[in-house]
Amino acid sequence: MTQATAPDLPLTRLRRTLLEQRDTQAARLASADGTSYTVDYVTDGHDDVLAARLAGISRLLAETEAALSRIEQGGYGTCQACGRDISLVRLEILPHARYCVGCQQDQDHWRGSA
């Protein structure tokens, strides 16, 4: 789904969704960074949970920023592996998707998470 051939309405809607997700993720990171935790919370092993949660939010924020960048550069909606269009249905479900379904399955298989 290159910017030149994409209908304006879906691209505008997806961009708005990505912007909202970016703002939400940034706010979650900011609130987690400013939260004070009790000594019991940290010493009970929750610091690992918190670190994993923050890493997940950071990763999703980076993926969202990358998708917004692809919109600006005209490459949004194009699979980064095969160069084909990513289906609109997939983008509506996962707006920051970098791969079409087939290539994502290949990626997952090679990572061992299939």
N, CA, C and O of each residue as an XYZ file, in Angstrom:
456
protein
N       0.840     -1.168      0.000
C       0.000      0.000      0.000
C       0.887      1.232      0.000
O       1.103      1.855      1.040
N       1.389      1.572     -1.152
C       2.227      2.757     -1.242
C       1.345      3.983     -1.112
O       0.148      3.938     -1.397
N       1.941      5.061     -0.686
C       1.175      6.272     -0.439
C       0.505      6.770     -1.714
O      -0.596      7.316     -1.657
N       1.155      6.589     -2.865
C       0.614      7.082     -4.117
C      -0.655      6.334     -4.525
O      -1.537      6.929     -5.143
N      -0.770      5.058     -4.199
C      -1.919      4.277     -4.637
C      -2.931      4.039     -3.526
O      -4.023      3.538     -3.794
N      -2.607      4.377     -2.316
C      -3.514      4.122     -1.192
C      -4.661      5.113     -1.216
O      -4.456      6.308     -1.432
N      -5.873      4.616     -0.995
C      -6.978      5.560     -0.830
C      -6.691      6.460      0.364
O      -6.202      5.999      1.395
N      -6.994      7.735      0.219
C      -6.664      8.701      1.270
C      -7.342      8.398      2.597
O      -6.732      8.560      3.654
N      -8.587      7.963      2.558
C      -9.323      7.741      3.798
C      -8.682      6.674      4.674
O      -8.447      6.939      5.853
N      -8.381      5.463      4.156
C      -7.739      4.468      5.026
C      -6.365      4.922      5.538
O      -6.039      4.691      6.702
N      -5.568      5.556      4.695
C      -4.246      6.004      5.120
C      -4.363      7.068      6.201
O      -3.618      7.043      7.180
N      -5.280      7.988      6.033
C      -5.496      9.024      7.045
C      -5.948      8.399      8.361
O      -5.478      8.784      9.432
N      -6.858      7.438      8.278
C      -7.359      6.761      9.473
C      -6.243      5.979     10.171
O      -6.125      6.019     11.396
N      -5.428      5.268      9.388
C      -4.327      4.499      9.967
C      -3.283      5.425     10.588
O      -2.745      5.124     11.653
N      -2.999      6.527      9.944
C      -2.046      7.508     10.495
C      -2.554      8.047     11.829
O      -1.794      8.166     12.789
N      -3.840      8.371     11.879
C      -4.434      8.874     13.122
C      -4.348      7.811     14.224
O      -4.041      8.132     15.372
N      -4.615      6.558     13.877
C      -4.507      5.462     14.847
C      -3.084      5.354     15.371
O      -2.869      5.206     16.574
N      -2.108      5.429     14.465
C      -0.704      5.344     14.877
C      -0.317      6.514     15.781
O       0.393      6.327     16.769
N      -0.776      7.707     15.449
C      -0.479      8.874     16.293
C      -1.080      8.705     17.689
O      -0.440      9.035     18.687
N      -2.305      8.194     17.755
C      -2.944      7.962     19.056
C      -2.177      6.903     19.847
O      -1.971      7.047     21.052
N      -1.750      5.824     19.151
C      -0.980      4.783     19.829
C       0.342      5.340     20.336
O       0.760      5.033     21.453
N       0.999      6.156     19.522
C       2.276      6.750     19.935
C       2.101      7.590     21.187
O       2.897      7.496     22.121
N       1.065      8.408     21.208
C       0.819      9.262     22.374
C       0.511      8.430     23.614
O       0.987      8.742     24.705
N      -0.279      7.378     23.453
C      -0.623      6.499     24.575
C       0.618      5.800     25.117
O       0.821      5.741     26.329
N       1.443      5.272     24.225
C       2.654      4.564     24.644
C       3.636      5.514     25.325
O       4.243      5.164     26.338
N       3.787      6.696     24.776
C       4.695      7.676     25.381
C       4.207      8.061     26.783
O       5.008      8.214     27.705
N       2.902      8.213     26.932
C       2.347      8.544     28.248
C       2.547      7.397     29.235
O       2.845      7.628     30.407
N       2.384      6.159     28.763
C       2.606      4.997     29.641
C       4.054      4.943     30.103
O       4.323      4.657     31.269
N       4.986      5.216     29.198
C       6.398      5.222     29.579
C       6.685      6.324     30.580
O       7.384      6.109     31.571
N       6.146      7.502     30.319
C       6.382      8.643     31.205
C       5.814      8.373     32.595
O       6.452      8.699     33.596
N       4.630      7.787     32.667
C       4.033      7.530     33.975
C       4.774      6.418     34.702
O       4.905      6.469     35.925
N       5.256      5.423     33.985
C       6.003      4.338     34.630
C       7.350      4.831     35.135
O       7.808      4.411     36.197
N       7.985      5.719     34.382
C       9.279      6.254     34.806
C       9.145      7.121     36.047
O      10.069      7.195     36.857
N       8.013      7.771     36.201
C       7.831      8.671     37.330
C       7.192      8.021     38.540
O       6.959      8.686     39.550
N       6.907      6.743     38.455
C       6.235      6.048     39.554
C       7.240      5.635     40.609
O       8.310      5.121     40.285
N       6.907      5.856     41.861
C       7.774      5.374     42.933
C       7.203      4.057     43.441
O       6.002      3.941     43.685
N       8.059      3.089     43.593
C       7.649      1.768     44.048
C       8.207      1.521     45.434
O       9.284      2.005     45.783
N       7.473      0.775     46.206
C       7.932      0.457     47.551
C       9.079     -0.546     47.475
O       9.234     -1.250     46.477
N       9.871     -0.605     48.528
C      10.974     -1.556     48.594
C      10.441     -2.980     48.477
O      11.058     -3.810     47.810
N       9.314     -3.277     49.108
C       8.725     -4.619     49.027
C       8.395     -4.984     47.586
O       8.617     -6.119     47.166
N       7.871     -4.035     46.834
C       7.504     -4.299     45.448
C       8.733     -4.699     44.634
O       8.698     -5.688     43.903
N       9.801     -3.946     44.756
C      11.018     -4.198     43.990
C      11.718     -5.470     44.454
O      12.180     -6.255     43.627
N      11.802     -5.682     45.754
C      12.527     -6.848     46.257
C      11.744     -8.141     46.079
O      12.324     -9.222     46.180
N      10.456     -8.063     45.821
C       9.655     -9.262     45.591
C       9.742     -9.738     44.143
O       8.957    -10.591     43.729
N      10.664     -9.211     43.386
C      10.849     -9.657     42.014
C      10.023     -8.903     40.994
O      10.042     -9.229     39.807
N       9.309     -7.914     41.443
C       8.485     -7.149     40.521
C       9.317     -6.228     39.626
O       8.824     -5.751     38.604
N      10.562     -5.977     39.996
C      11.396     -5.103     39.166
C      11.640     -5.756     37.805
O      11.742     -5.056     36.797
N      11.734     -7.097     37.763
C      11.891     -7.785     36.480
C      10.631     -7.639     35.636
O      10.698     -7.462     34.419
N       9.494     -7.716     36.294
C       8.219     -7.559     35.584
C       8.111     -6.138     35.044
O       7.711     -5.925     33.899
N       8.469     -5.180     35.874
C       8.422     -3.784     35.457
C       9.378     -3.536     34.293
O       9.021     -2.856     33.332
N      10.574     -4.076     34.373
C      11.552     -3.893     33.295
C      11.045     -4.505     31.996
O      11.194     -3.909     30.929
N      10.452     -5.681     32.077
C       9.912     -6.334     30.881
C       8.754     -5.525     30.303
O       8.627     -5.384     29.087
N       7.928     -5.007     31.173
C       6.789     -4.189     30.721
C       7.281     -2.925     30.026
O       6.786     -2.568     28.957
N       8.242     -2.257     30.624
C       8.788     -1.040     30.019
C       9.477     -1.337     28.691
O       9.376     -0.550     27.750
N      10.174     -2.464     28.611
C      10.830     -2.847     27.356
C       9.794     -3.095     26.265
O      10.000     -2.712     25.114
N       8.684     -3.732     26.622
C       7.621     -3.979     25.652
C       6.991     -2.692     25.153
O       6.736     -2.541     23.958
N       6.740     -1.769     26.064
C       6.169     -0.472     25.682
C       7.153      0.280     24.794
O       6.752      0.879     23.796
N       8.431      0.255     25.145
C       9.456      0.945     24.348
C       9.550      0.363     22.945
O       9.679      1.101     21.968
N       9.484     -0.973     22.847
C       9.558     -1.635     21.545
C       8.358     -1.246     20.684
O       8.514     -0.930     19.504
N       7.160     -1.268     21.273
C       5.956     -0.904     20.537
C       5.984      0.563     20.120
O       5.535      0.910     19.028
N       6.507      1.418     20.983
C       6.644      2.831     20.645
C       7.591      3.006     19.461
O       7.304      3.785     18.552
N       8.709      2.295     19.461
C       9.664      2.377     18.353
C       9.041      1.861     17.049
O       9.261      2.446     15.989
N       8.274      0.781     17.119
C       7.618      0.246     15.929
C       6.573      1.225     15.392
O       6.413      1.372     14.180
N       5.873      1.884     16.295
C       4.875      2.875     15.900
C       5.539      4.072     15.235
O       5.066      4.559     14.208
N       6.640      4.548     15.824
C       7.386      5.662     15.221
C       7.904      5.283     13.835
O       7.871      6.098     12.914
N       8.380      4.049     13.687
C       8.887      3.589     12.388
C       7.757      3.557     11.357
O       7.969      3.917     10.199
N       6.569      3.133     11.763
C       5.431      3.110     10.837
C       5.057      4.531     10.412
O       4.776      4.774      9.238
N       5.052      5.462     11.353
C       4.778      6.861     11.005
C       5.830      7.402     10.036
O       5.504      8.162      9.125
N       7.058      7.020     10.228
C       8.126      7.430      9.325
C       7.900      6.856      7.924
O       8.116      7.542      6.926
N       7.462      5.585      7.856
C       7.188      4.978      6.553
C       6.049      5.700      5.840
O       6.062      5.818      4.614
N       5.058      6.188      6.600
C       3.980      6.966      5.987
C       4.565      8.224      5.354
O       4.270      8.541      4.202
N       5.387      8.932      6.107
C       5.984     10.176      5.613
C       6.874      9.943      4.396
O       6.938     10.785      3.499
N       7.557      8.806      4.364
C       8.484      8.504      3.270
C       7.814      7.806      2.088
O       8.440      7.609      1.046
N       6.541      7.433      2.248
C       5.810      6.816      1.151
C       5.932      5.302      1.072
O       5.482      4.706      0.093
N       6.527      4.664      2.071
C       6.685      3.220      2.017
C       5.763      2.454      2.937
O       5.900      1.239      3.080
N       4.825      3.145      3.564
C       3.919      2.479      4.497
C       3.006      1.525      3.744
O       2.494      1.849      2.673
N       2.808      0.334      4.323
C       1.908     -0.636      3.728
C       2.578     -1.545      2.722
O       1.924     -2.387      2.106
N       3.889     -1.379      2.550
C       4.654     -2.243      1.662
C       5.498     -3.182      2.517
O       6.219     -2.743      3.414
N       5.401     -4.478      2.230
C       6.154     -5.478      2.995
C       7.647     -5.224      2.834
O       8.136     -5.073      1.715
N       8.366     -5.179      3.942
C       9.798     -4.914      3.907
C      10.604     -6.125      3.470
O      11.811     -6.020      3.257
N       9.955     -7.271      3.335
C      10.670     -8.467      2.895
C      10.458     -8.728      1.399
O      11.420     -8.936      0.661
N       9.200     -8.717      0.958
C       8.922     -9.098     -0.431
C       8.527     -7.925     -1.318
O       8.516     -8.061     -2.542
N       8.202     -6.778     -0.731
C       7.853     -5.595     -1.508
C       6.401     -5.530     -1.958
O       6.005     -4.577     -2.628
N       5.607     -6.528     -1.601
C       4.187     -6.511     -1.953
C       3.417     -5.658     -0.953
O       3.906     -5.332      0.128
N       2.193     -5.308     -1.353
C       1.332     -4.554     -0.448
C       0.922     -5.414      0.742
O       0.647     -6.605      0.594
N       0.884     -4.805      1.914
C       0.326     -5.440      3.108
C      -1.170     -5.164      3.059
O      -1.585     -4.036      2.790
N      -1.978     -6.179      3.314
C      -3.430     -6.008      3.202
C      -3.932     -4.944      4.175
O      -3.395     -4.772      5.269
N      -4.966     -4.245      3.752
C      -5.579     -3.222      4.590
C      -6.127     -3.839      5.874
O      -6.049     -3.228      6.939
N      -6.677     -5.034      5.777
C      -7.199     -5.711      6.971
C      -6.078     -5.910      7.986
O      -6.271     -5.659      9.176
N      -4.911     -6.358      7.532
C      -3.776     -6.555      8.448
C      -3.353     -5.228      9.067
O      -3.101     -5.156     10.270
N      -3.275     -4.188      8.259
C      -2.859     -2.878      8.775
C      -3.875     -2.317      9.771
O      -3.502     -1.630     10.722
N      -5.155     -2.608      9.552
C      -6.161     -2.136     10.502
C      -6.030     -2.865     11.838
O      -6.300     -2.292     12.893
N      -5.612     -4.134     11.786
C      -5.432     -4.904     13.015
C      -4.104     -4.567     13.686
O      -4.028     -4.450     14.909
N      -3.060     -4.413     12.873
C      -1.702     -4.173     13.368
C      -1.092     -3.026     12.547
O      -0.311     -3.269     11.626
N      -1.449     -1.780     12.881
C      -1.056     -0.645     12.049
C       0.450     -0.471     11.854
O       0.874      0.153     10.881
N       1.259     -1.008     12.756
C       2.711     -0.861     12.620
C       3.359     -2.047     11.899
O       4.584     -2.177     11.901
N       2.543     -2.914     11.279
C       3.073     -4.102     10.599
C       4.108     -3.721      9.543
O       3.914     -2.790      8.761
N       5.214     -4.469      9.545
C       6.279     -4.257      8.554
C       6.253     -5.307      7.459
O       6.839     -5.117      6.393
N       5.569     -6.424      7.722
C       5.567     -7.546      6.797
C       4.141     -7.968      6.467
O       3.232     -7.800      7.281
N       3.948     -8.517      5.269
C       2.682     -9.147      4.926
C       2.559    -10.419      5.767
O       3.526    -10.824      6.413
N       1.406    -11.043      5.768
C       1.174    -12.217      6.608
C       2.166    -13.332      6.272
O       2.752    -13.927      7.176
N       2.359    -13.618      4.990
C       3.265    -14.695      4.593
C       4.690    -14.462      5.056
O       5.330    -15.372      5.583
N       5.184    -13.272      4.866
C       6.559    -12.963      5.279
C       6.687    -12.922      6.800
O       7.732    -13.283      7.341
N       5.633    -12.485      7.495
C       5.663    -12.503      8.956
C       5.737    -13.936      9.468
O       6.454    -14.224     10.426
N       4.992    -14.831      8.826
C       5.061    -16.235      9.217
C       6.464    -16.782      8.991
O       6.971    -17.544      9.814
N       7.096    -16.398      7.879
C       8.482    -16.818      7.633
C       9.412    -16.279      8.713
O      10.272    -17.008      9.208
N       9.252    -15.018      9.082
C      10.056    -14.405     10.130
C       9.890    -15.165     11.446
O      10.867    -15.480     12.125
N       8.644    -15.451     11.788
C       8.361    -16.170     13.034
C       8.964    -17.578     13.005
O       9.505    -18.048     14.005
N       8.867    -18.234     11.868
C       9.419    -19.591     11.739
C      10.931    -19.583     11.965
O      11.458    -20.424     12.693
N      11.618    -18.640     11.345
C      13.078    -18.592     11.459
C      13.544    -18.170     12.836
O      14.665    -18.479     13.242
N      12.677    -17.455     13.565
C      13.003    -17.076     14.943
C      12.658    -18.190     15.922
O      13.029    -18.135     17.094
N      11.943    -19.205     15.431
C      11.576    -20.319     16.291
C      10.335    -20.078     17.116
O      10.075    -20.809     18.071
N       9.558    -19.059     16.762
C       8.363    -18.777     17.556
C       7.102    -19.221     16.848
O       6.008    -18.787     17.208
N       7.231    -20.077     15.847
C       6.050    -20.541     15.128
C       5.356    -21.656     15.871
O       4.337    -22.168     15.406
